[in-house]
C-alpha cells in the first residue's frame, strides 16, 4: 500500500469527485459524499490525519492506488 499524502479535506473531496463521488450534503465541517450505494464522510479540515484518510477510503471502498491516481 502506498504512503498516503498529507492533503486537505477539500483536496480529498476533489479526488473522490474525479472517481465519481458526488457531494450529498454537509453537516458542520464534514461533507457526506456518495457513489451508488457507497458513501463516506470527509472532514473538511486543513490536514486530516493519515489514519482518518485511510478510514475514509475504506468507507468509500476506494483503493489507495486509485485515490493517488485521482490526485
C-alpha positions in Angstrom: 0.0 0.0 0.0 1.5 3.4 -1.0 2.0 6.0 1.7 -1.0 8.4 1.7 -0.1 12.0 1.2 -0.8 14.9 3.6 -3.6 16.7 1.9 -6.5 18.9 2.9 -10.1 17.8 3.1 -11.0 19.9 0.1 -8.3 18.1 -2.0 -9.6 14.7 -0.8 -13.1 15.7 -1.9 -11.9 16.8 -5.3 -10.1 13.5 -5.8 -13.2 11.5 -4.8 -15.3 13.6 -7.2 -13.0 12.6 -10.0 -13.7 9.0 -9.0 -17.4 9.5 -9.4 -18.5 10.6 -5.9 -20.9 13.5 -5.6 -21.3 15.8 -2.6 -24.7 15.0 -1.0 -24.7 17.3 2.0 -22.6 19.0 4.6 -23.0 18.9 8.4 -20.7 21.4 10.1 -17.1 20.7 8.9 -17.9 17.3 7.4 -19.1 16.6 3.9 -21.0 13.4 3.0 -20.2 12.1 -0.4 -21.9 9.2 -2.2 -21.3 7.0 -5.3 -24.1 4.5 -5.8 -24.6 2.7 -2.5 -21.2 3.6 -1.1 -20.7 6.7 0.9 -18.1 8.4 3.1 -17.7 11.3 5.5 -14.9 13.7 4.6 -13.6 16.1 7.3 -13.1 19.5 5.7 -10.0 20.2 7.9 -6.8 21.8 6.8 -5.0 18.5 7.1 -6.8 15.3 8.3 -4.7 12.7 9.9 -3.4 9.9 7.6 -5.3 7.3 9.6 -8.5 9.3 9.1 -7.9 9.4 5.4 -7.2 5.7 5.3 -10.5 5.0 7.1 -12.3 7.3 4.7 -11.0 5.3 1.7 -12.2 2.1 3.4 -15.6 3.6 3.9 -15.7 4.6 0.2 -14.4 1.3 -1.0 -11.6 3.0 -2.9 -8.1 1.6 -3.0 -5.2 3.9 -2.0 -3.7 3.4 -5.5 -6.9 4.5 -7.2 -7.1 7.5 -4.9 -3.5 8.5 -5.5 -4.1 8.4 -9.3 -7.1 10.7 -8.9 -5.0 13.3 -7.1 
